[in-house]
Amino acid sequence: MALVSGYHHLTLCTDGVQEDYDFYTKVLGLYSVKRTVLFDGTIPVYHLYYGSRNGDASTIITTFPFRKPAVFGKRGTNQSKIIQQAIPVGSADYWIDRLNEKGVEAAKTSRFGITRVAFKHPCGIPHELVESPADNRPSIVNEAQGVKAEHGIKGIYGAAIAVFDRTAMDDFLGVGMSMTKEADSDEGLMFSVPNAGGPNSIVEVLHESSGPQGTWTLAGGTIHHLALNTGNEENQLKLKAHLEGLGFTDVSDQKDRNYFKSCYVRSPGGALFEIAWSVEGGWALDEPADQIGTTLVFPPWFEDRRQELIAGLEPAKF
């Protein structure tokens, strides 16, 4: 039995906070779900969450706008490469027009026979909007930004990982994560993420045998991790033990992320995966449920550093 059910979230390290916020909310029409700070280390860095208005599972994209002097990641192989979100079938042309009108260069592409809109985050991270025929979720409607139901993003479709050796991912994704291989061609590998009657979520593995090794540090311009949803702590700990038993011993202890609990594992292809589950209360732990994402909040263990952290954060208009 699969111990994951779809994605929990996807996390990127970006650059400037204002361009990041405007890109996801004003261009893509997502909502601010949570504004907090990086829970690890001592450097003041925003942690921003975007998704559906209520922060529904498998809609969340999170970013660390990491504009620090001389700290920028290197995109390359053995690293997560493309962030993918699902859109209604037939809406690609709408998004190509909208993105180009807003100064984001976009073009229609296809992989595995599925139509996509390819474009980049302002910091350079590749994104795709994928016309997913298997996704029956309602679209995220954002009338204030001009995004209606027939075009709106539905949530996470998946991610593409660039690897030197694509066969190294077979056991990790198939046996380790209980994913099903849906395609194996010269375009790459496609695995479907287990979903309990939900949308068809995907991990794509792209063979890139040349080019630089991508960096794995927390640094701007790179994808940090792909988070899968275990639903509860029992499944998370079972999956952690299962992965360790298979020999994937680079699995972290459980981390408290306030709104969810996480463990991290580095895949053979270099991409960092997270296995996570949301705690009771979720995004509404520290804000009213109908006002999530509207204020800057801190975990209880950072309250004594509130003013110090605020002073070190890049100014932005939310």
C-alpha contacts under 8 A as a table, 3 or more apart, distances in Angstrom:
res1	aa1	res2	aa2	distance
1	M	178	S	7.96
2	A	5	S	7.48
2	A	177	M	7.39
2	A	178	S	5.58
2	A	194	P	6.57
3	L	177	M	7.67
3	L	178	S	7.75
3	L	230	T	5.79
3	L	235	N	5.44
3	L	236	Q	7.29
3	L	238	K	7.67
3	L	239	L	6.31
4	V	177	M	7.41
4	V	193	V	7.85
4	V	194	P	6.29
4	V	195	N	7.50
4	V	228	L	6.38
4	V	229	N	5.34
4	V	230	T	4.36
4	V	231	G	7.09
4	V	235	N	7.57
4	V	275	I	7.99
5	S	193	V	7.09
5	S	194	P	5.15
5	S	195	N	4.41
5	S	196	A	5.99
5	S	228	L	7.23
5	S	229	N	5.55
5	S	230	T	6.20
5	S	231	G	7.17
6	G	58	S	6.72
6	G	193	V	5.73
6	G	194	P	5.91
6	G	195	N	5.10
6	G	198	G	7.78
6	G	199	P	7.89
6	G	201	S	6.19
6	G	228	L	6.06
6	G	229	N	5.81
7	Y	10	L	7.82
7	Y	57	A	7.41
7	Y	58	S	4.93
7	Y	156	I	7.17
7	Y	158	G	7.74
7	Y	193	V	7.85
7	Y	201	S	7.33
7	Y	226	L	7.84
7	Y	227	A	5.92
7	Y	228	L	4.24
7	Y	229	N	5.22
8	H	57	A	5.83
8	H	58	S	4.97
8	H	59	T	7.76
8	H	60	I	7.08
8	H	227	A	5.29
8	H	228	L	4.92
8	H	229	N	4.54
8	H	276	A	6.70
8	H	277	W	7.48
9	H	57	A	7.65
9	H	58	S	5.82
9	H	59	T	6.83
9	H	60	I	4.78
9	H	61	I	5.63
9	H	62	T	7.06
9	H	156	I	7.65
9	H	226	L	6.67
9	H	227	A	5.13
9	H	228	L	7.00
10	L	60	I	6.65
10	L	61	I	4.99
10	L	62	T	6.11
10	L	83	I	7.74
10	L	225	H	6.25
10	L	226	L	4.81
10	L	227	A	5.75
11	T	61	I	5.95
11	T	62	T	4.64
11	T	63	T	5.48
11	T	64	F	7.79
11	T	223	I	6.30
11	T	224	H	5.55
11	T	225	H	5.39
11	T	226	L	6.47
11	T	227	A	7.81
12	L	61	I	7.90
12	L	62	T	6.38
12	L	63	T	4.77
12	L	64	F	6.35
12	L	221	G	7.75
12	L	222	T	6.08
12	L	223	I	4.19
12	L	224	H	4.98
12	L	225	H	7.04
13	C	63	T	5.61
13	C	64	F	4.73
13	C	65	P	5.96
13	C	66	F	6.13
13	C	218	L	6.68
13	C	219	A	5.85
13	C	220	G	4.68
13	C	221	G	5.79
13	C	222	T	5.41
13	C	223	I	5.90
13	C	224	H	6.14
14	T	17	V	7.90
14	T	20	D	7.11
14	T	63	T	6.38
14	T	64	F	5.90
14	T	65	P	4.59
14	T	66	F	5.72
14	T	67	R	7.57
14	T	123	C	5.94
14	T	219	A	7.69
14	T	220	G	4.57
14	T	221	G	5.00
14	T	222	T	6.83
15	D	20	D	7.34
15	D	64	F	7.94
15	D	65	P	4.82
15	D	66	F	5.07
15	D	67	R	4.77
15	D	123	C	5.73
15	D	220	G	5.25
15	D	221	G	6.48
16	G	19	E	5.67
16	G	20	D	6.24
16	G	65	P	5.56
16	G	66	F	6.93
16	G	67	R	5.57
16	G	123	C	7.96
16	G	314	E	7.99
17	V	20	D	5.07
17	V	21	Y	6.13
17	V	46	Y	7.76
17	V	65	P	5.06
17	V	66	F	7.89
17	V	67	R	7.85
17	V	314	E	6.94
17	V	315	P	7.95
17	V	316	A	6.56
18	Q	21	Y	5.22
18	Q	22	D	6.11
18	Q	316	A	5.40
18	Q	317	K	6.87
18	Q	318	F	7.96
19	E	22	D	5.20
19	E	23	F	5.91
19	E	122	P	6.82
20	D	23	F	5.17
20	D	24	Y	6.46
20	D	65	P	7.08
20	D	121	H	7.80
20	D	122	P	7.27
21	Y	24	Y	5.58
21	Y	25	T	6.04
21	Y	26	K	7.82
21	Y	318	F	7.41
22	D	25	T	5.34
22	D	26	K	5.04
22	D	27	V	6.64
23	F	26	K	5.81
23	F	27	V	5.00
23	F	28	L	6.44
23	F	121	H	7.28
23	F	122	P	7.59
24	Y	27	V	5.85
24	Y	28	L	5.00
24	Y	29	G	6.33
24	Y	30	L	5.69
24	Y	31	Y	7.76
24	Y	50	Y	7.04
25	T	28	L	5.79
25	T	29	G	4.73
25	T	30	L	4.69
25	T	31	Y	5.69
25	T	32	S	7.04
25	T	50	Y	7.64
25	T	145	Q	7.90
26	K	29	G	5.44
26	K	30	L	7.59
26	K	145	Q	5.93
27	V	98	R	7.92
27	V	99	L	6.99
27	V	102	K	7.07
27	V	145	Q	7.65
28	L	153	I	7.69
29	G	140	I	7.65
29	G	141	V	7.54
29	G	142	N	5.71
29	G	145	Q	5.98
29	G	146	G	7.87
29	G	147	V	6.22
29	G	152	G	7.49
29	G	153	I	7.86
30	L	50	Y	5.92
30	L	51	G	5.18
30	L	52	S	6.21
30	L	53	R	7.71
30	L	140	I	7.08
30	L	142	N	7.24
30	L	153	I	7.92
31	Y	50	Y	5.37
31	Y	51	G	5.35
31	Y	52	S	5.85
31	Y	53	R	5.55
31	Y	142	N	7.95
31	Y	293	G	7.91
32	S	35	R	7.42
32	S	48	L	7.59
32	S	49	Y	6.08
32	S	50	Y	4.76
32	S	51	G	6.75
32	S	53	R	7.58
32	S	292	I	7.55
32	S	293	G	4.81
32	S	294	T	7.12
33	V	48	L	7.83
33	V	49	Y	5.25
33	V	50	Y	5.18
33	V	51	G	6.31
33	V	52	S	7.60
33	V	53	R	6.92
33	V	54	N	7.28
33	V	55	G	5.81
33	V	283	W	7.44
33	V	292	I	5.46
33	V	293	G	4.08
33	V	294	T	7.72
34	K	48	L	5.96
34	K	49	Y	4.94
34	K	50	Y	7.18
34	K	283	W	7.11
34	K	292	I	6.07
34	K	293	G	3.87
34	K	294	T	7.24
34	K	295	T	7.79
34	K	296	L	7.81
34	K	297	V	7.99
35	R	46	Y	7.23
35	R	47	H	6.19
35	R	48	L	4.87
35	R	49	Y	6.43
35	R	293	G	5.58
35	R	294	T	7.32
35	R	295	T	6.48
35	R	296	L	5.08
35	R	297	V	6.31
36	T	46	Y	5.93
36	T	47	H	5.13
36	T	48	L	6.33
36	T	296	L	5.52
36	T	297	V	5.04
36	T	298	F	5.71
37	V	44	P	6.97
37	V	45	V	5.56
37	V	46	Y	4.26
37	V	47	H	4.53
37	V	48	L	7.64
37	V	297	V	7.84
37	V	298	F	6.75
38	L	41	G	7.69
38	L	44	P	7.04
38	L	45	V	5.45
38	L	46	Y	5.94
38	L	47	H	5.37
38	L	64	F	7.23
39	F	257	R	7.39
39	F	299	P	7.94
43	I	312	G	7.96
44	P	309	L	5.13
44	P	310	I	7.49
44	P	312	G	5.46
44	P	313	L	5.72
45	V	64	F	6.59
45	V	65	P	6.79
45	V	66	F	6.45
45	V	309	L	7.98
45	V	312	G	7.85
45	V	313	L	6.10
46	Y	63	T	7.95
46	Y	64	F	5.73
46	Y	65	P	6.16
46	Y	66	F	7.87
46	Y	313	L	6.89
47	H	62	T	6.91
47	H	63	T	5.71
47	H	64	F	4.88
47	H	65	P	7.22
48	L	62	T	5.46
48	L	63	T	5.25
48	L	64	F	6.58
49	Y	60	I	6.52
49	Y	61	I	5.89
49	Y	62	T	4.31
49	Y	63	T	6.58
49	Y	293	G	7.74
50	Y	55	G	7.65
50	Y	59	T	7.85
50	Y	60	I	5.49
50	Y	61	I	5.24
50	Y	62	T	6.12
51	G	54	N	7.86
51	G	55	G	5.57
51	G	56	D	7.30
51	G	59	T	4.95
51	G	60	I	4.53
51	G	61	I	6.30
51	G	155	G	7.24
52	S	55	G	4.96
52	S	56	D	5.97
52	S	59	T	6.09
52	S	60	I	7.42
52	S	140	I	5.72
52	S	155	G	7.68
53	R	56	D	7.72
53	R	140	I	7.62
54	N	289	A	7.74
54	N	290	D	7.70
54	N	292	I	7.74
55	G	59	T	6.85
55	G	60	I	6.67
55	G	283	W	7.30
56	D	59	T	5.87
56	D	60	I	7.39
57	A	60	I	6.88
58	S	155	G	5.95
58	S	156	I	5.53
59	T	154	K	7.16
59	T	155	G	3.96
59	T	156	I	5.28
60	I	155	G	7.21
60	I	156	I	7.23
61	I	156	I	7.99
64	F	220	G	7.90
65	P	220	G	7.02
66	F	71	V	7.98
66	F	219	A	6.31
66	F	220	G	5.16
67	R	71	V	7.41
67	R	72	F	7.94
67	R	220	G	6.67
68	K	71	V	5.48
68	K	72	F	7.80
71	V	219	A	5.94
71	V	220	G	6.88
72	F	219	A	5.02
72	F	220	G	4.63
72	F	221	G	6.34
73	G	214	G	7.76
73	G	215	T	5.89
73	G	216	W	7.91
73	G	217	T	7.18
73	G	218	L	7.61
73	G	219	A	4.75
73	G	220	G	5.26
73	G	221	G	5.51
73	G	222	T	5.84
74	K	213	Q	7.90
74	K	214	G	5.34
74	K	215	T	5.35
74	K	221	G	7.18
74	K	222	T	6.97
75	R	79	Q	7.49
75	R	81	K	7.54
75	R	212	P	7.74
75	R	213	Q	7.63
75	R	214	G	4.81
75	R	215	T	6.72
75	R	221	G	7.21
75	R	222	T	6.05
76	G	79	Q	6.36
76	G	81	K	7.65
76	G	162	A	7.41
76	G	211	G	6.49
76	G	212	P	5.14
76	G	213	Q	5.06
76	G	214	G	3.86
76	G	215	T	7.42
77	T	162	A	5.00
77	T	163	V	5.20
77	T	164	F	6.43
77	T	208	E	6.24
77	T	209	S	7.59
77	T	210	S	7.72
77	T	211	G	6.67
77	T	212	P	6.19
77	T	213	Q	4.94
77	T	214	G	5.26
78	N	161	I	7.21
78	N	162	A	5.42
78	N	163	V	4.32
78	N	164	F	6.29
78	N	213	Q	6.29
78	N	214	G	6.14
78	N	269	G	5.15
78	N	270	G	4.50
78	N	271	A	6.43
79	Q	161	I	5.91
79	Q	162	A	5.66
79	Q	163	V	6.83
79	Q	213	Q	7.81
79	Q	214	G	5.59
79	Q	215	T	7.44
79	Q	216	W	7.44
79	Q	223	I	7.77
79	Q	269	G	7.09
79	Q	270	G	5.25
79	Q	271	A	4.79
79	Q	272	L	7.92
80	S	159	A	7.22
80	S	160	A	6.14
80	S	161	I	4.20
80	S	162	A	6.10
80	S	222	T	7.95
80	S	223	I	5.87
80	S	224	H	7.61
80	S	225	H	7.48
80	S	270	G	7.73
80	S	271	A	5.22
80	S	272	L	7.76
81	K	125	I	7.45
81	K	126	P	6.78
81	K	159	A	7.34
81	K	160	A	5.53
81	K	161	I	5.12
81	K	162	A	5.87
81	K	222	T	7.90
81	K	223	I	6.88
82	I	125	I	6.98
82	I	126	P	4.97
82	I	127	H	5.30
82	I	128	E	6.98
82	I	159	A	5.44
82	I	160	A	4.96
82	I	161	I	7.00
82	I	223	I	7.98
83	I	125	I	7.86
83	I	126	P	6.50
83	I	127	H	4.71
83	I	128	E	6.26
83	I	158	G	6.73
83	I	159	A	4.92
83	I	160	A	6.92
83	I	223	I	7.98
84	Q	127	H	5.77
84	Q	128	E	4.73
84	Q	129	L	5.81
84	Q	130	V	6.73
84	Q	156	I	6.29
84	Q	157	Y	5.30
84	Q	158	G	5.04
84	Q	159	A	5.26
84	Q	160	A	7.71
85	Q	128	E	6.39
85	Q	129	L	4.98
85	Q	130	V	6.03
85	Q	153	I	6.72
85	Q	154	K	7.19
85	Q	155	G	5.59
85	Q	156	I	4.40
85	Q	157	Y	4.48
85	Q	158	G	6.58
86	A	129	L	5.65
86	A	130	V	4.80
86	A	131	E	6.00
86	A	132	S	5.73
86	A	135	D	7.43
86	A	153	I	5.84
86	A	154	K	5.37
86	A	155	G	5.70
86	A	156	I	5.93
86	A	157	Y	4.82
87	I	91	S	6.77
87	I	92	A	7.75
87	I	129	L	6.09
87	I	130	V	5.69
87	I	131	E	5.08
87	I	132	S	6.40
87	I	139	S	7.52
87	I	151	H	6.66
87	I	152	G	6.36
87	I	153	I	4.78
87	I	154	K	5.62
87	I	155	G	7.86
88	P	91	S	5.68
88	P	131	E	5.52
88	P	132	S	6.59
88	P	133	P	7.49
88	P	139	S	7.68
88	P	150	E	6.84
88	P	151	H	6.11
88	P	152	G	7.34
88	P	153	I	7.45
88	P	154	K	7.49
89	V	92	A	7.50
89	V	131	E	4.62
89	V	132	S	6.28
89	V	133	P	6.20
90	G	93	D	7.36
90	G	131	E	7.01
91	S	94	Y	5.33
91	S	95	W	6.59
91	S	131	E	7.30
91	S	150	E	7.42
91	S	151	H	5.48
92	A	95	W	5.23
92	A	96	I	6.20
92	A	108	K	7.17
92	A	115	T	7.57
92	A	116	R	6.80
92	A	117	V	6.07
92	A	129	L	7.61
92	A	130	V	7.93
92	A	131	E	7.03
93	D	96	I	5.04
93	D	97	D	6.21
93	D	108	K	7.85
94	Y	97	D	5.32
94	Y	98	R	6.11
94	Y	151	H	7.18
95	W	98	R	4.91
95	W	99	L	5.82
95	W	117	V	7.29
95	W	151	H	7.81
96	I	99	L	5.38
96	I	100	N	6.10
96	I	106	A	5.48
96	I	107	A	6.20
96	I	108	K	7.25
96	I	117	V	6.67
97	D	100	N	5.36
97	D	101	E	6.03
98	R	101	E	5.17
98	R	102	K	6.32
99	L	102	K	5.16
99	L	103	G	6.41
99	L	104	V	4.96
99	L	105	E	6.56
99	L	106	A	6.25
100	N	103	G	5.06
100	N	104	V	4.98
100	N	105	E	5.17
100	N	106	A	6.06
101	E	104	V	7.31
104	V	119	F	6.95
104	V	120	K	7.31
105	E	119	F	6.00
105	E	120	K	7.55
106	A	117	V	6.46
106	A	118	A	5.54
106	A	119	F	4.67
106	A	120	K	7.89
107	A	117	V	5.62
107	A	118	A	5.44
107	A	119	F	6.89
108	K	115	T	7.08
108	K	116	R	5.72
108	K	117	V	4.65
108	K	118	A	6.25
109	T	115	T	6.00
109	T	116	R	5.13
109	T	117	V	6.04
109	T	118	A	6.56
110	S	113	G	5.94
110	S	114	I	5.33
110	S	115	T	4.59
110	S	116	R	5.58
111	R	114	I	5.52
111	R	115	T	6.98
111	R	116	R	7.67
111	R	187	E	6.99
112	F	183	A	7.58
112	F	187	E	7.10
114	I	130	V	7.21
114	I	131	E	6.68
114	I	132	S	7.39
115	T	130	V	6.16
115	T	131	E	5.63
116	R	128	E	6.08
116	R	129	L	5.48
116	R	130	V	4.45
116	R	131	E	6.12
117	V	128	E	5.31
117	V	129	L	5.01
117	V	130	V	6.54
118	A	126	P	7.29
118	A	127	H	5.98
118	A	128	E	4.67
118	A	129	L	6.82
119	F	126	P	6.00
119	F	127	H	5.40
119	F	128	E	6.36
120	K	123	C	7.62
120	K	124	G	5.37
120	K	125	I	5.43
120	K	126	P	4.43
120	K	127	H	5.34
121	H	124	G	5.19
121	H	125	I	5.22
121	H	126	P	6.43
121	H	127	H	6.82
122	P	125	I	7.55
123	C	220	G	7.63
123	C	221	G	5.44
124	G	221	G	6.18
125	I	221	G	5.97
125	I	222	T	6.30
125	I	223	I	7.38
129	L	153	I	7.89
130	V	157	Y	7.07
132	S	135	D	5.62
132	S	157	Y	7.61
132	S	200	N	7.97
133	P	136	N	7.91
134	A	199	P	6.04
134	A	200	N	5.65
135	D	154	K	7.80
135	D	198	G	7.68
135	D	199	P	4.53
135	D	200	N	6.05
136	N	198	G	7.83
136	N	199	P	6.32
137	R	154	K	6.00
137	R	199	P	7.03
138	P	149	A	7.47
138	P	154	K	6.03
139	S	148	K	7.99
139	S	149	A	5.34
139	S	150	E	7.27
139	S	151	H	7.14
139	S	152	G	4.73
139	S	153	I	5.34
139	S	154	K	4.35
139	S	155	G	7.78
140	I	148	K	7.81
140	I	149	A	6.74
140	I	152	G	5.09
140	I	153	I	5.50
140	I	154	K	5.78
140	I	155	G	7.78
141	V	147	V	5.71
141	V	148	K	5.07
141	V	149	A	5.33
141	V	152	G	5.76
142	N	145	Q	5.52
142	N	146	G	6.27
142	N	147	V	5.00
142	N	148	K	6.42
142	N	152	G	7.84
143	E	146	G	4.77
143	E	147	V	5.54
143	E	148	K	6.29
144	A	147	V	7.66
147	V	151	H	6.63
147	V	152	G	5.77
148	K	151	H	5.76
148	K	152	G	5.79
149	A	152	G	5.34
156	I	201	S	7.29
157	Y	200	N	7.40
157	Y	201	S	5.08
157	Y	202	I	6.10
158	G	201	S	5.62
158	G	202	I	4.68
158	G	203	V	5.56
158	G	204	E	7.76
159	A	202	I	6.81
159	A	203	V	5.36
159	A	204	E	6.25
159	A	226	L	7.67
160	A	203	V	5.92
160	A	204	E	4.43
160	A	205	V	5.72
160	A	206	L	6.78
161	I	203	V	7.55
161	I	204	E	6.11
161	I	205	V	4.91
161	I	206	L	5.93
161	I	269	G	7.76
161	I	271	A	6.75
162	A	205	V	6.08
162	A	206	L	4.81
162	A	207	H	5.96
162	A	208	E	5.89
162	A	269	G	7.66
163	V	166	R	5.77
163	V	205	V	6.99
163	V	206	L	6.22
163	V	207	H	5.32
163	V	208	E	5.61
163	V	209	S	7.03
163	V	269	G	5.41
163	V	270	G	7.40
164	F	207	H	6.03
164	F	208	E	5.48
164	F	209	S	4.52
164	F	210	S	7.43
164	F	269	G	7.40
165	D	168	A	5.83
165	D	169	M	7.94
165	D	207	H	6.65
165	D	209	S	7.25
165	D	269	G	7.15
166	R	169	M	5.78
166	R	170	D	7.57
166	R	188	G	7.89
166	R	189	L	7.66
166	R	205	V	6.43
166	R	206	L	7.02
166	R	207	H	5.82
166	R	269	G	7.20
167	T	170	D	5.48
168	A	171	D	7.00
168	A	172	F	7.60
168	A	268	P	5.94
168	A	269	G	6.47
169	M	172	F	5.24
169	M	173	L	5.95
169	M	205	V	7.90
169	M	267	S	7.29
169	M	268	P	6.08
169	M	269	G	6.01
170	D	173	L	5.56
170	D	174	G	5.60
170	D	175	V	7.60
171	D	174	G	5.10
171	D	175	V	4.96
171	D	176	G	6.21
172	F	175	V	5.87
172	F	176	G	4.59
172	F	177	M	6.38
172	F	267	S	6.79
172	F	268	P	7.30
173	L	176	G	5.49
173	L	177	M	4.85
173	L	178	S	6.41
173	L	179	M	5.58
173	L	191	F	7.55
174	G	177	M	5.73
174	G	178	S	4.88
174	G	179	M	4.70
174	G	180	T	6.09
174	G	181	K	7.19
174	G	191	F	7.99
175	V	178	S	5.33
175	V	179	M	7.42
176	G	242	H	7.12
176	G	243	L	5.73
176	G	246	L	7.33
177	M	239	L	7.97
178	S	193	V	7.64
178	S	194	P	7.02
179	M	191	F	5.89
179	M	192	S	5.54
179	M	193	V	5.09
179	M	194	P	6.03
180	T	191	F	5.25
180	T	192	S	5.25
180	T	193	V	7.00
180	T	194	P	7.77
181	K	184	D	7.55
181	K	189	L	7.28
181	K	190	M	5.85
181	K	191	F	4.36
181	K	192	S	6.51
182	E	189	L	7.61
182	E	190	M	5.34
182	E	191	F	5.41
182	E	192	S	6.54
183	A	188	G	7.65
183	A	189	L	5.45
183	A	190	M	4.90
183	A	191	F	7.16
184	D	187	E	7.66
184	D	188	G	5.93
184	D	189	L	4.62
184	D	190	M	6.66
185	S	188	G	5.36
185	S	189	L	6.55
187	E	206	L	6.94
188	G	204	E	7.02
188	G	205	V	5.59
188	G	206	L	4.74
188	G	207	H	6.18
189	L	204	E	5.61
189	L	205	V	4.93
189	L	206	L	6.66
190	M	202	I	6.80
190	M	203	V	5.96
190	M	204	E	4.54
190	M	205	V	6.40
191	F	202	I	5.63
191	F	203	V	5.15
191	F	204	E	6.23
192	S	200	N	6.58
192	S	201	S	5.68
192	S	202	I	4.54
192	S	203	V	6.36
193	V	200	N	7.07
193	V	201	S	5.27
193	V	202	I	5.60
193	V	203	V	7.10
194	P	201	S	7.70
195	N	198	G	5.16
195	N	199	P	6.72
195	N	200	N	6.99
195	N	201	S	7.59
208	E	211	G	7.35
215	T	222	T	7.92
216	W	224	H	7.36
217	T	224	H	8.00
218	L	224	H	6.87
219	A	222	T	6.74
224	H	272	L	6.83
225	H	271	A	6.86
225	H	272	L	4.84
225	H	273	F	5.36
225	H	274	E	6.59
226	L	271	A	7.90
226	L	272	L	6.53
226	L	273	F	4.88
226	L	274	E	5.96
227	A	273	F	5.71
227	A	274	E	4.28
227	A	275	I	5.60
227	A	276	A	6.52
228	L	273	F	7.44
228	L	274	E	6.09
228	L	275	I	4.97
228	L	276	A	6.16
229	N	275	I	5.99
229	N	276	A	5.19
229	N	277	W	5.69
230	T	233	E	7.40
230	T	235	N	5.60
230	T	236	Q	5.44
230	T	275	I	6.27
230	T	276	A	5.74
230	T	277	W	5.48
231	G	235	N	7.00
231	G	236	Q	7.78
231	G	276	A	7.41
231	G	277	W	4.94
231	G	278	S	7.03
232	N	235	N	5.72
232	N	236	Q	6.42
232	N	276	A	7.96
232	N	277	W	5.23
232	N	278	S	7.28
233	E	236	Q	4.93
233	E	237	L	6.15
233	E	261	K	7.88
233	E	277	W	6.63
234	E	237	L	5.41
234	E	238	K	6.19
235	N	238	K	5.04
235	N	239	L	6.01
236	Q	239	L	5.17
236	Q	240	K	6.12
236	Q	263	C	7.89
236	Q	275	I	6.46
236	Q	276	A	6.83
236	Q	277	W	7.43
237	L	240	K	4.96
237	L	241	A	6.18
238	K	241	A	5.19
238	K	242	H	6.05
239	L	242	H	4.84
239	L	243	L	6.10
240	K	243	L	5.32
240	K	244	E	6.24
240	K	251	V	7.01
240	K	263	C	7.60
241	A	244	E	5.10
241	A	245	G	5.97
242	H	245	G	5.04
242	H	246	L	6.37
243	L	246	L	5.16
243	L	247	G	6.62
243	L	248	F	5.38
243	L	249	T	7.23
243	L	251	V	7.89
244	E	247	G	5.14
244	E	248	F	4.92
244	E	249	T	4.83
244	E	250	D	7.80
244	E	251	V	7.08
245	G	248	F	7.22
245	G	249	T	7.90
248	F	251	V	7.02
248	F	265	V	7.70
248	F	267	S	7.81
250	D	265	V	5.59
250	D	266	R	6.05
251	V	263	C	6.83
251	V	264	Y	5.54
251	V	265	V	4.39
251	V	266	R	7.10
252	S	263	C	5.38
252	S	264	Y	5.19
252	S	265	V	6.49
253	D	263	C	5.88
253	D	264	Y	7.77
254	Q	261	K	6.54
254	Q	262	S	5.38
254	Q	263	C	4.81
255	K	261	K	5.69
255	K	262	S	5.00
255	K	263	C	6.16
256	D	260	F	6.71
256	D	261	K	4.94
256	D	262	S	6.61
257	R	260	F	5.21
257	R	261	K	5.55
257	R	262	S	6.96
258	N	261	K	7.20
258	N	279	V	7.86
258	N	299	P	6.48
259	Y	278	S	5.96
259	Y	279	V	5.75
259	Y	281	G	7.64
259	Y	282	G	4.89
259	Y	283	W	5.97
259	Y	285	L	7.19
260	F	276	A	6.53
260	F	277	W	5.41
260	F	278	S	4.07
260	F	279	V	5.09
260	F	282	G	7.02
261	K	276	A	5.54
261	K	277	W	5.68
261	K	278	S	6.59
261	K	279	V	7.18
262	S	274	E	6.40
262	S	275	I	5.73
262	S	276	A	4.48
262	S	277	W	6.98
263	C	274	E	5.59
263	C	275	I	5.41
263	C	276	A	6.60
264	Y	272	L	6.94
264	Y	273	F	5.71
264	Y	274	E	4.35
264	Y	275	I	6.40
265	V	272	L	5.93
265	V	273	F	5.32
265	V	274	E	6.27
266	R	270	G	6.14
266	R	271	A	6.08
266	R	272	L	4.53
266	R	273	F	6.14
267	S	270	G	5.28
267	S	271	A	5.50
267	S	272	L	6.07
267	S	273	F	6.95
268	P	271	A	7.61
278	S	282	G	5.86
279	V	282	G	5.43
281	G	284	A	5.50
281	G	285	L	5.33
282	G	285	L	5.90
283	W	286	D	7.28
283	W	287	E	7.38
283	W	289	A	7.33
283	W	292	I	6.60
284	A	287	E	5.02
284	A	288	P	5.63
284	A	289	A	4.85
284	A	292	I	6.46
285	L	288	P	7.86
286	D	297	V	7.18
287	E	291	Q	6.33
287	E	292	I	5.56
287	E	293	G	7.95
287	E	295	T	7.89
288	P	291	Q	5.20
288	P	292	I	6.25
289	A	292	I	5.73
291	Q	294	T	5.91
292	I	295	T	7.60
293	G	296	L	7.74
298	F	301	W	7.98
298	F	302	F	6.03
298	F	303	E	6.25
298	F	306	R	7.30
299	P	302	F	5.52
299	P	303	E	6.73
300	P	303	E	5.44
301	W	304	D	7.35
302	F	305	R	5.29
302	F	306	R	6.39
303	E	306	R	5.14
304	D	307	Q	7.99
305	R	308	E	5.27
305	R	309	L	6.03
306	R	309	L	5.31
306	R	310	I	6.14
307	Q	310	I	5.11
307	Q	311	A	6.09
308	E	311	A	5.27
308	E	312	G	6.50
309	L	312	G	5.18
309	L	313	L	6.37
310	I	313	L	5.32
